[in-house]
Amino acid sequence: MRASLTTWWQTAAVLLLLLCSLPTLAATPKGDWLLLPERVWTADGDAAHVGWAVLVHEGAIAAVGPRASIQTPAGAQRIELPGATLTPGLIDLHSHLFLHPYNETLWNDQVLTEPQDYRTLEAAAHAKATLLAGFTTLRDLGTEGAGYADVSVQRAIDEGLIPGPRLFVATRAIVATASYGPGPRGFRPDLDLPGGAQEVSGIDQAMAAVREQAARGADWIKLYGDYRVGPDGATAPTFTPAELKALVDTAHQLGRPVAVHAASDAGVCMAAEAGADSIEHGYGASAGTFKLLRQKGIAYEPTLTAVASTEQYFHHYLPGRDPPTPRMQEAARAFRTALKLGVTIGNGSDVGVFTHGENWREPAAMVAAGMTSAQALHAATDVAAKILRQQAAFGRIAPGLRADLAAFAGDPSAQIDALEKPVFVMKDGGVYLRPASGREDSPR
């Protein structure tokens, strides 16, 4: 017993020494910044403004307009961004920080073999890569077997311990019993495997799960409205209408909006009828169902990049060489239908299926499927902020909003591929990437 106590104290002393030796990340600066790009795209219209500047004071946008119209306080730090367009910080509404591409490690193996501690460290690295790519806000829709660790990552970012975007988290996600992996297909039935989400059956369990996740820190509740549970693995609804309604109603009573994974027409329709706030994927949704989304004001995240990525990993699709696969064509048809019918479309990529920091691929995919570059940029800024109910805080460049900003070489409002080349990133007034010094781990 004494030996074990001695070992415990020795370990604690080493950990304390290590923690004390770690560099302290700087707090968000409270000074003034004058940002001088070639163009400013505010999200209040479709075109960028040439010759405009943005003044930041104590983490908020103080002024935006023609350079000559801005009164710059003495001592303000100037950042020149020649050839670049300053935009609101970008937003991805469907991410998984605790996953990495399936051609590196299969989903089952990530959930079953990677320890949660390791996956949390991975998530921190993914958060940093995301922020440096110009994405200052993420809605993370489920830890996929990593419990409630997203709440801790969110706290570490908020407190300045690690660099990362603003996080809106969904913790474990909720699925119908025996409908999600790992298992029950493909594994021995006597194995008790960790799950990628919280399983429930019946109204009472459903309501209890929502209450538990809200208490644990979920900002959104994520549900799996359908999955590959039909004959031969066909996608079909997993919850009964009564279960789904109980899940949504309980979440709304607790002030949490609801995101529903639904790929089939029946799944999307059921989620819409139950009162979901956003639909994720929607690949098989019909025109009639998309009309229902528009009527109810339900947002849609198309996750086109996830489909292209899985087709590349598992069905030998090679981007730039092969024509779109049937699954990619189905996803693109759904997207074009939603766009034509005026459904609110937000930028949601399902990043984690593909590499973190390459979130720009989703706006590019939406343009390839029929959006204009300006529409895709709106989907990743002010439209996404409205879906998050955060339009009064960020998503545009306007006085009084938080200084979440990014600049890109070129003009993404005219050519969306410019999002691939960030040259400046600011979150809440802290600078994380700038041309003069390159990438930074902490705000200056």
WOLINBEL-V508839 format. One record per residue. N is the residue number from 1. RES is the residue in three letters. OMEGA is omega in radians with two decimals (NA if undefined). Layout:
# WOLINBEL-V508839
n: (N,N)
res: (RES,RES)
omega: (OMEGA,OMEGA)
This chain:
# WOLINBEL-V508839
n: (1,2,3,4,5,6,7,8,9,10,11,12,13,14,15,16,17,18,19,20,21,22,23,24,25,26,27,28,29,30,31,32,33,34,35,36,37,38,39,40,41,42,43,44,45,46,47,48,49,50,51,52,53,54,55,56,57,58,59,60,61,62,63,64,65,66,67,68,69,70,71,72,73,74,75,76,77,78,79,80,81,82,83,84,85,86,87,88,89,90,91,92,93,94,95,96,97,98,99,100,101,102,103,104,105,106,107,108,109,110,111,112,113,114,115,116,117,118,119,120,121,122,123,124,125,126,127,128,129,130,131,132,133,134,135,136,137,138,139,140,141,142,143,144,145,146,147,148,149,150,151,152,153,154,155,156,157,158,159,160,161,162,163,164,165,166,167,168,169,170,171,172,173,174,175,176,177,178,179,180,181,182,183,184,185,186,187,188,189,190,191,192,193,194,195,196,197,198,199,200,201,202,203,204,205,206,207,208,209,210,211,212,213,214,215,216,217,218,219,220,221,222,223,224,225,226,227,228,229,230,231,232,233,234,235,236,237,238,239,240,241,242,243,244,245,246,247,248,249,250,251,252,253,254,255,256,257,258,259,260,261,262,263,264,265,266,267,268,269,270,271,272,273,274,275,276,277,278,279,280,281,282,283,284,285,286,287,288,289,290,291,292,293,294,295,296,297,298,299,300,301,302,303,304,305,306,307,308,309,310,311,312,313,314,315,316,317,318,319,320,321,322,323,324,325,326,327,328,329,330,331,332,333,334,335,336,337,338,339,340,341,342,343,344,345,346,347,348,349,350,351,352,353,354,355,356,357,358,359,360,361,362,363,364,365,366,367,368,369,370,371,372,373,374,375,376,377,378,379,380,381,382,383,384,385,386,387,388,389,390,391,392,393,394,395,396,397,398,399,400,401,402,403,404,405,406,407,408,409,410,411,412,413,414,415,416,417,418,419,420,421,422,423,424,425,426,427,428,429,430,431,432,433,434,435,436,437,438,439,440,441,442,443,444)
res: (MET,ARG,ALA,SER,LEU,THR,THR,TRP,TRP,GLN,THR,ALA,ALA,VAL,LEU,LEU,LEU,LEU,LEU,CYS,SER,LEU,PRO,THR,LEU,ALA,ALA,THR,PRO,LYS,GLY,ASP,TRP,LEU,LEU,LEU,PRO,GLU,ARG,VAL,TRP,THR,ALA,ASP,GLY,ASP,ALA,ALA,HIS,VAL,GLY,TRP,ALA,VAL,LEU,VAL,HIS,GLU,GLY,ALA,ILE,ALA,ALA,VAL,GLY,PRO,ARG,ALA,SER,ILE,GLN,THR,PRO,ALA,GLY,ALA,GLN,ARG,ILE,GLU,LEU,PRO,GLY,ALA,THR,LEU,THR,PRO,GLY,LEU,ILE,ASP,LEU,HIS,SER,HIS,LEU,PHE,LEU,HIS,PRO,TYR,ASN,GLU,THR,LEU,TRP,ASN,ASP,GLN,VAL,LEU,THR,GLU,PRO,GLN,ASP,TYR,ARG,THR,LEU,GLU,ALA,ALA,ALA,HIS,ALA,LYS,ALA,THR,LEU,LEU,ALA,GLY,PHE,THR,THR,LEU,ARG,ASP,LEU,GLY,THR,GLU,GLY,ALA,GLY,TYR,ALA,ASP,VAL,SER,VAL,GLN,ARG,ALA,ILE,ASP,GLU,GLY,LEU,ILE,PRO,GLY,PRO,ARG,LEU,PHE,VAL,ALA,THR,ARG,ALA,ILE,VAL,ALA,THR,ALA,SER,TYR,GLY,PRO,GLY,PRO,ARG,GLY,PHE,ARG,PRO,ASP,LEU,ASP,LEU,PRO,GLY,GLY,ALA,GLN,GLU,VAL,SER,GLY,ILE,ASP,GLN,ALA,MET,ALA,ALA,VAL,ARG,GLU,GLN,ALA,ALA,ARG,GLY,ALA,ASP,TRP,ILE,LYS,LEU,TYR,GLY,ASP,TYR,ARG,VAL,GLY,PRO,ASP,GLY,ALA,THR,ALA,PRO,THR,PHE,THR,PRO,ALA,GLU,LEU,LYS,ALA,LEU,VAL,ASP,THR,ALA,HIS,GLN,LEU,GLY,ARG,PRO,VAL,ALA,VAL,HIS,ALA,ALA,SER,ASP,ALA,GLY,VAL,CYS,MET,ALA,ALA,GLU,ALA,GLY,ALA,ASP,SER,ILE,GLU,HIS,GLY,TYR,GLY,ALA,SER,ALA,GLY,THR,PHE,LYS,LEU,LEU,ARG,GLN,LYS,GLY,ILE,ALA,TYR,GLU,PRO,THR,LEU,THR,ALA,VAL,ALA,SER,THR,GLU,GLN,TYR,PHE,HIS,HIS,TYR,LEU,PRO,GLY,ARG,ASP,PRO,PRO,THR,PRO,ARG,MET,GLN,GLU,ALA,ALA,ARG,ALA,PHE,ARG,THR,ALA,LEU,LYS,LEU,GLY,VAL,THR,ILE,GLY,ASN,GLY,SER,ASP,VAL,GLY,VAL,PHE,THR,HIS,GLY,GLU,ASN,TRP,ARG,GLU,PRO,ALA,ALA,MET,VAL,ALA,ALA,GLY,MET,THR,SER,ALA,GLN,ALA,LEU,HIS,ALA,ALA,THR,ASP,VAL,ALA,ALA,LYS,ILE,LEU,ARG,GLN,GLN,ALA,ALA,PHE,GLY,ARG,ILE,ALA,PRO,GLY,LEU,ARG,ALA,ASP,LEU,ALA,ALA,PHE,ALA,GLY,ASP,PRO,SER,ALA,GLN,ILE,ASP,ALA,LEU,GLU,LYS,PRO,VAL,PHE,VAL,MET,LYS,ASP,GLY,GLY,VAL,TYR,LEU,ARG,PRO,ALA,SER,GLY,ARG,GLU,ASP,SER,PRO,ARG)
omega: (-3.12,3.13,-3.14,3.09,3.12,3.11,3.13,-3.13,3.10,3.11,3.12,-3.14,3.12,3.12,3.12,3.12,3.12,-3.14,-3.13,-3.10,3.12,3.10,3.12,3.12,-3.10,3.05,3.09,-3.08,-3.13,-3.13,-3.13,3.10,3.02,-3.09,-3.01,3.07,3.02,-3.11,3.03,3.05,-2.97,-3.02,3.05,3.09,-3.10,-3.04,3.06,-3.13,3.13,3.06,3.11,3.10,3.12,3.08,3.13,3.14,3.08,3.03,-3.14,3.07,-3.10,-3.12,3.05,3.14,3.09,-3.05,-3.08,-3.08,-3.07,3.08,-3.04,3.11,3.07,3.10,3.12,3.10,-3.11,3.05,3.09,-3.13,-3.07,3.11,-3.03,3.05,3.08,3.13,2.92,3.03,-3.06,-3.07,3.01,-3.03,3.12,3.14,3.05,-3.09,-3.08,3.06,2.97,-2.92,-3.05,3.03,2.98,3.10,-3.14,-3.10,3.13,-3.10,3.06,-3.09,-3.01,-2.99,-3.14,-3.13,-3.12,3.11,3.13,-3.12,3.10,3.06,3.05,-3.13,3.10,3.10,3.11,3.12,3.12,3.14,3.14,-3.14,-3.12,3.06,3.12,3.12,-3.04,3.11,3.05,2.82,-3.08,-2.93,3.01,-3.12,3.07,3.06,-3.13,3.03,-3.11,-3.06,3.11,3.10,3.12,3.09,3.09,3.13,-3.13,3.08,-3.10,-3.10,3.08,-3.14,3.10,3.07,3.11,3.12,2.94,-3.12,2.91,-2.91,-3.13,-3.12,-2.87,-2.95,-3.07,-3.11,3.03,-3.12,3.05,-3.13,-3.02,-3.03,-0.14,-3.07,0.03,3.13,3.02,3.12,3.08,-3.08,-3.13,3.12,3.06,-3.01,2.99,-3.07,3.10,-3.13,-3.12,-3.09,3.09,2.97,3.12,-3.05,-3.09,3.11,-3.14,3.14,-3.14,-3.13,3.11,-3.14,3.14,-3.10,3.07,3.14,3.14,3.08,3.14,3.04,3.06,3.00,3.14,3.13,2.97,-3.09,3.03,3.10,-3.02,-3.06,-3.12,3.09,-3.14,3.07,3.11,3.12,-3.12,3.10,-3.11,3.11,2.93,3.07,-3.13,3.10,-3.11,3.13,3.12,3.10,-3.10,-3.11,3.13,3.10,-3.13,3.10,3.14,3.09,3.12,3.01,-2.98,3.01,-3.08,2.93,3.10,-3.12,-3.11,3.10,3.14,3.14,3.12,-3.12,3.12,-3.14,3.11,3.13,-3.14,3.08,3.11,3.12,3.04,3.10,3.13,3.07,3.06,-3.00,-3.07,-3.07,-3.13,3.09,3.13,3.13,3.08,3.04,3.10,3.09,3.14,-3.14,-3.09,3.14,-3.12,-3.13,-3.08,3.05,-2.94,3.11,-3.12,-3.07,3.12,3.13,3.14,-3.10,-3.13,3.06,3.09,-3.08,-2.90,-3.08,2.96,3.07,3.11,3.14,3.11,3.12,-3.05,3.02,3.12,3.11,3.10,3.12,3.09,3.10,3.11,3.14,3.14,3.10,3.11,3.13,-3.12,3.10,3.13,3.14,-3.13,-3.08,3.07,3.06,3.05,-3.10,3.08,3.11,3.08,-2.91,-2.98,3.12,-2.91,2.89,3.01,-2.90,3.05,-3.04,3.06,-3.13,3.13,-3.09,-3.13,3.03,3.10,3.12,3.12,3.07,3.11,-3.11,3.03,3.08,2.90,3.10,3.14,3.11,3.14,3.11,3.03,-3.12,-3.10,-3.12,-3.01,3.10,3.12,3.12,3.09,3.11,3.10,-3.05,-3.07,-3.06,3.10,-3.09,-3.09,3.11,3.05,2.99,-3.09,3.14,3.11,3.11,3.12,-3.10,2.97,-2.96,3.06,3.08,-3.06,3.07,-3.07,-3.07,-3.10,3.10,3.09,-3.13,-2.95,-3.12,3.08,3.12,3.13,-3.00,3.08,3.10,-3.10,3.07,3.05,3.04,3.13,3.11,3.09,-3.10,-3.12,3.14,3.10,-3.05,-2.99,-3.00,-3.11,-3.03,-3.12,3.13,-3.08,-3.11,3.12,NA)
